[in-house]
Amino acid sequence: MITRYTSSFDETIAYTEICFQVHLTANTVTAITIPGARSEKFILTFGCSSNSSIFMGYNVVPTLPAADTADTQDKVEFVVPGWQRYAIGEDVISFITADTVDYLSVSVRSIPN
């Protein structure tokens, strides 16, 4: 069972039953699949250190920008601690870092329909 998203208390939310712990290594894409059906909605909360350098792709494979360039890539964003995004069941979220090692957590909570 996936914990439902609620904010009953000021700026607090319940612990989640589904939380991905992701170990990233340099220049290697790691993907997770959001559990549930396409009809289910979820809020994802990302946890990482403030000095992490992680790019996330939403149903796309992210790439790292080349040195001294300003690349554009649809549905790819830089992950920051405490960041939240919306997803639906079966979405694939992919991550990449230039760091030797990076760690990331992704907490998954259902949103009432």
RODO-2510 file (C-alpha; in nm, 4 decimals, decimal comma):
residues 113
     n   res          X          Y          Z
     1     m     0,0000     0,0000     0,0000
     2     i     0,1262     0,3464    -0,0840
     3     t     0,0884     0,6224     0,1733
     4     r    -0,1553     0,8940     0,0647
     5     y    -0,0286     1,2495     0,0478
     6     t    -0,1742     1,4703     0,3194
     7     s    -0,0518     1,7716     0,5130
     8     s    -0,2579     1,7453     0,8306
     9     f     0,0005     1,9200     1,0448
    10     d     0,1771     2,2414     0,9588
    11     e     0,4491     2,1613     0,7024
    12     t     0,4573     1,7878     0,7807
    13     i     0,3650     1,4782     0,5860
    14     a     0,3438     1,1106     0,6813
    15     y     0,6242     0,8629     0,6282
    16     t     0,5958     0,6797     0,3002
    17     e     0,5852     0,3062     0,2496
    18     i     0,7605     0,3365    -0,0861
    19     c     1,0936     0,5145    -0,1010
    20     f     1,3579     0,4428    -0,3603
    21     q     1,7197     0,4712    -0,2443
    22     v     1,9278     0,5372    -0,5535
    23     h     2,3053     0,4951    -0,5765
    24     l     2,4406     0,6882    -0,8740
    25     t     2,7855     0,6676    -1,0300
    26     a     2,9420     0,9045    -1,2807
    27     n     2,7940     0,9147    -1,6302
    28     t     2,5627     0,6155    -1,5732
    29     v     2,1847     0,6465    -1,6119
    30     t     1,9785     0,4815    -1,3370
    31     a     1,5998     0,4520    -1,3754
    32     i     1,3058     0,3799    -1,1460
    33     t     0,9480     0,3001    -1,2426
    34     i     0,6694     0,4588    -1,0413
    35     p     0,4459     0,1834    -0,8985
    36     g     0,0736     0,1744    -0,9644
    37     a    -0,1584     0,2034    -1,2611
    38     r    -0,1732     0,4821    -1,5213
    39     s    -0,4928     0,6021    -1,3508
    40     e    -0,3089     0,6690    -1,0207
    41     k    -0,1412     1,0009    -0,9350
    42     f     0,1596     1,0456    -0,7083
    43     i     0,3704     1,3165    -0,5524
    44     l     0,7430     1,2464    -0,5501
    45     t     0,9693     1,4045    -0,2895
    46     f     1,3420     1,4027    -0,3647
    47     g     1,6152     1,3913    -0,1026
    48     c     1,9816     1,4492    -0,1765
    49     s     2,2728     1,6453    -0,0372
    50     s     2,2966     2,0139    -0,1185
    51     n     2,6157     1,9575    -0,3184
    52     s     2,4724     1,6813    -0,5405
    53     s     2,4785     1,7282    -0,9163
    54     i     2,1887     1,5179    -1,0410
    55     f     1,9778     1,5601    -1,3527
    56     m     1,6387     1,3853    -1,3731
    57     g     1,4513     1,2837    -1,6875
    58     y     1,0724     1,2377    -1,6828
    59     n     0,9966     0,9520    -1,9252
    60     v     1,3166     1,0425    -2,1129
    61     v     1,6815     0,9488    -2,0635
    62     p     1,8751     1,2525    -1,9379
    63     t     2,2207     1,3430    -2,0625
    64     l     2,4853     1,5612    -1,9057
    65     p     2,5503     1,8971    -2,0733
    66     a     2,8791     1,9333    -2,2571
    67     a     3,1461     2,1563    -2,1078
    68     d     3,0978     2,5296    -2,1664
    69     t     2,7562     2,4859    -2,3310
    70     a     2,3936     2,5639    -2,2532
    71     d     2,2099     2,2507    -2,3640
    72     t     1,8326     2,2090    -2,3748
    73     q     1,6545     1,8821    -2,3167
    74     d     1,2778     1,8528    -2,2765
    75     k     1,1537     1,6990    -1,9490
    76     v     1,4985     1,7057    -1,7846
    77     e     1,5583     1,9070    -1,4691
    78     f     1,8275     1,9519    -1,2037
    79     v     1,7335     1,7842    -0,8734
    80     v     1,7518     1,9892    -0,5523
    81     p     1,6912     1,8719    -0,1923
    82     g     1,3236     1,8711    -0,0899
    83     w     1,2067     1,9098    -0,4480
    84     q     0,8617     1,7722    -0,5312
    85     r     0,7132     1,6671    -0,8618
    86     y     0,3914     1,5036    -0,9825
    87     a     0,3908     1,1667    -1,1611
    88     i     0,1496     0,8922    -1,2564
    89     g     0,1816     0,5154    -1,2198
    90     e     0,4201     0,3438    -1,4622
    91     d     0,6128     0,6661    -1,5371
    92     v     0,9875     0,6101    -1,5682
    93     i     1,2141     0,8552    -1,3887
    94     s     1,5831     0,8440    -1,4875
    95     f     1,8844     1,0033    -1,3204
    96     i     2,2409     1,0863    -1,4167
    97     t     2,5293     1,2593    -1,2384
    98     a     2,8804     1,3704    -1,3253
    99     d     2,9868     1,3095    -0,9639
   100     t     3,1916     0,9998    -0,8805
   101     v     2,9167     0,8885    -0,6397
   102     d     2,5802     1,0465    -0,5524
   103     y     2,2898     0,9245    -0,3427
   104     l     1,9257     1,0144    -0,3893
   105     s     1,5973     0,9148    -0,2266
   106     v     1,2592     0,9359    -0,3952
   107     s     0,9556     0,9122    -0,1649
   108     v     0,6305     0,8179    -0,3394
   109     r     0,2902     0,9211    -0,2004
   110     s    -0,0462     0,8765    -0,3688
   111     i    -0,2657     1,1765    -0,4445
   112     p    -0,6393     1,1238    -0,3992
   113     n    -0,8267     1,1168    -0,7303
***
